[in-house]
């Protein structure tokens, strides 16, 4: 079973209060994903941009296997989380050996879990997170 390890984003974004609103390949290897975030305590929402400079493969899935909260505090999917590195992923492990070798076996899987989707990205570079817009008044 895959192991999910939360990524510290530096932004207040939770999987139960965000949704993927835009996915944009900006060049053959650059990927940007925008997530709308909102809070029950406020009518304001924000847009958080996740950018990969070296994206190899990406997919959006509606159903995915959760790893249960682990015994360690930084293992497993948390409702307060949003971004994860995934170890032991069938998606990453199913890539042909030629793709793995051409990236010096440094590819990693990153999952971004929101209300309705899971964005899965295979990359050899970590994502960048940025608050790009605040919506509402």
Secondary structure, DSSP 8 states (H G I E B T S, - for coil): --EEEE---SS---GGGEEEEEEEE-SSS-EEEEEEEEETTEEEEEEEEEEESSEEEEEEES--------SSTTSS--TT--EEEEES-HHHHTS-HHHHHHTTT--EEEEEE-SS-EEEEEESS--EEEEEEEE--
